[in-house]
């Protein structure tokens, strides 16, 4: 009886397997504004790769090391960023600012203004322009939606009564994405929030410019409508096609550049 049951179970399983979708990797296909078309977010194991149309450079996120990697294919070089690096940079900025304050006390007003301008260019971190200015923004829940198979919570971002943007965030694996790949993307979003928060502190901007999005809207954005800059970012579909591991490892033969030096030089 036991042998017959096992044989029947194995037969049923073999009949079901061809119809089951088994995704080895994950690719999110993006559509929307011209600068979003053909954007791809690819996930393989602990790695995420983000590319933009018409650009040879790309960004990697390594979940195992909780590190972002900025890859410049044209120059065959890459730079890494992580929390430890940001803390080191914060120490450099603090020292530079303290030295600046000491020097300013002994300077004439005109000379002081010139030095302040020069120092600002040395310690400033370029701000991302993908989101609108969120100073004084409040959130308004707009219910749940489905985007390309993702179940997401929509929020309207308002400045006073003026709509600034609408964002739909997903917090659970759906659209056929394996739980492992979804966890890797969630880890990447946490990394982005932490880096953005640290960057704000380093540049002296402690307001709510992006903090509302970073802190209050947890999850992965699958749809973003930026009314202020007239940009749309929308997940069009999800592919489970296996990805070549070289997409995530090819940069390792490139020359590693010091991100701290690049930031200090304004690059």
N, C-alpha and C positions, 0 to 999 in steps of 0.2 A: 504494500500500500504506500509506504513512504517513498519507494523508488518510483512508482507510477506518478505520485504527486510531484516529485522533483522533476521528472521528465516533462510533465505537462507545464509546470511553471517555467522551465527553461524554454519550451516551445513558444509559450506566450510572450516571453521576454524577447526572444529572437524575432518574433513577428512585429513587436512594437518598436524595436530599435531603429529600423529604417525611417520611421516617421518622427523620431525624436530629433529636435534641434540641439546639437551640441556645439557650443561656441568656444573655440580655443582662445580667441582674442576679441577685442572690441574696438570698433571704429565708429565715432559719432560724425555724421555728415552734417555740415552746417549750411544754412542758406540765410538770405536776408538782404541787407544793403550790399552794394558792390564790393565793399571791403570785407564782407563776410562770406561771399560766395567762394566755394571750393576750400574753405577752411576745414581742417580735419583735426580731430582729437583722437589719438590712437592709444590703446592700452594693451600692454603685454606684461603679465605678471606684476611686478612691482614698479614698472616704468610707464610713464605717460609721455607722449610726444604731441606737441601742438605746432601746427604749421599754418602760415598765412599765404594767400594766393599771391603769386608774383614775387615771393621772397625766398632767397636761398638760405637765410638763417632760420632757426627754429628753436623751440624751448623744450627741454626735457625735465621731468620731475622723477626723482629716484626715491620711492617710498622707503626703501630699506635704509637709506642714509638721511631721509628727510631733507633732501637737497635739490635746489633748482639748478639747471645747467643751461646756460645761454650759448648756443652754438652758431658760429659764423663760418659757414662752409666756404664762402668766397676767400676768406683769409686763412682758412684751415686752422682755426683757433676756437677755444671755448673758455667760458668763465663760470665759476660755481658760486652759488649764494646759499647760505644757511643761517640759522640763528646764531651760531658761534661767530660767524664772519660779521654779522650785523652788530653783535656786541663788541667785537674788536673795533669795528668802524665807529661805533658810538664812543668808545674810549678816545679814538683819534680826534673825532669832532669835538668832544668835551675839552681836550687839551688845546686844540686850535682856538676854540672860542675863549678859553681862559687866557691864552697868550694874546689874543686880539684885544680883550678887555684891558689887559695890562698896558698894551701899547697905546690904546686909544686915549688913556688918561693924560699922556704926555704930548698929544698932537693938537695942532690947530684944527679948527672945524673943517676947513676945506680938505686938508690932508686926511682927516678922519673919515670923511665921506668917501674919498677915493679908495681907501683901504677897506672900508666896509663892503663896497661894491666888489672889489677884487676877491675878498674872502668869501663872499656869498657864492660866487661862481665855483669856488673850490669845494665847498661843503654841501652844495645843494644836490639832492637826489632828484632826477627828472620825474615828474608826476605822470601817471598813466592818463591817457585822454580817452579811454574807452567808455567812461561813465560820466554823467553830467555832474556839475557842482552840486553837492548834496547838503550844503550848509543850510540848517534850519528845516530839514525835510522831516515829514511825519509819514507813517505808513497807514494804509487802509487796506484791510483784507478784502479780496475780491472773489473768494471762493476757489474751489478746486477745478482744475482743467486737465485735459489729456493732450500732450504734445508728443507726437511720434511714438506713442506707446508709453510715455512717462506720465505718471500721475503726479501732478505738481500743484502747489499752493500759490495762487496769484496774489500779488500785492501791488497796489498803486502807490507811487511815491508822490507826495504833494508838497509844494511850497506855498503855504497859505491855502488858497483854493485852486491854485494852478497845478495841473498834472505835469510832472517832470519826467516820469518813466513808469513803466510797468514791468515787473519781474515775476517769473514763475519758477519756483524752486522745488526740486524733488529731493526727498530725504530717504527713500527706500528703493532698493534695486527693483527695476521693472524694465519693460521693453526688451526682455530677453537677455539683459546684461547679467553675466555671472556675478555672484555676490562678491567674489574676490576682486574683480575688476572695478565694481562699484565702490568697494572699500578703498581701493587705491585712489580713485577719483575724489572721494570724500576726504582722504588724507591730504591730497593735493590742495583742496579748497581750504582746509585748515591751515596749511602751510602758507597759502596766499594771504589769508586773513592776518596771520602773525607777522608776515613780512610787511604787509601794508601798514599795520599798526606801528611796527618799529620804524618804518620809513617816515611816517607822520611825526613821530617823536623826534627823530633825528633832524627833520627839517623845521622843527619848531611849530608845526601845525597840529595842535591838539584839539581842534574843533571836530565837527561831525561831517567833514567833507566826504569821506567814504566810510566812516565808522558805522553808520547805520546799516549799510549793506553788509559790512563785514561781521558785525556782532548780532544784529537782530534777525537777519535773514540767513539762517543756517541751511546748508544743503548745496546742491549743484544747480546752477541756473540753466534751464533748458529753453527759456525764451526771455529775451530782453528787448523792450521797446524804449529807446531813448528819444523822447519827444523833443528835447532841447536841441540835440545834435542830429535829429532825424536819422537815427541808425536803428537797424533791426538785426537781432541775432536770434536764430531759431534752429533748433535741432530738426533736421529734415528726416533723418532715418538712422538706423543702427545696423551695422554689419558685423557678422561674426567670423568673417574670413580670416584665416591664419595670417599673421604678419611676420615679415622677415625680421629676424632678430637684429640684423645689421642696421635697421632703422633706428635702433636704440643704442647701438654700441659703436657705430662707425666713428663717432666723435673722439673716441679714446686714442686714436692715432694722431689727433691734432695737437697743436701746442696749447698748453694751459696758460692762460693769462691771469694776472692777479686782479680780481675785481676791485679791490680797495684802491689800487693805483688808477684804474680806469675811472672810478667815481671821482677821485681827487682831481683828475685831469679833465673832468667833464665829458668823458666819452661814454 
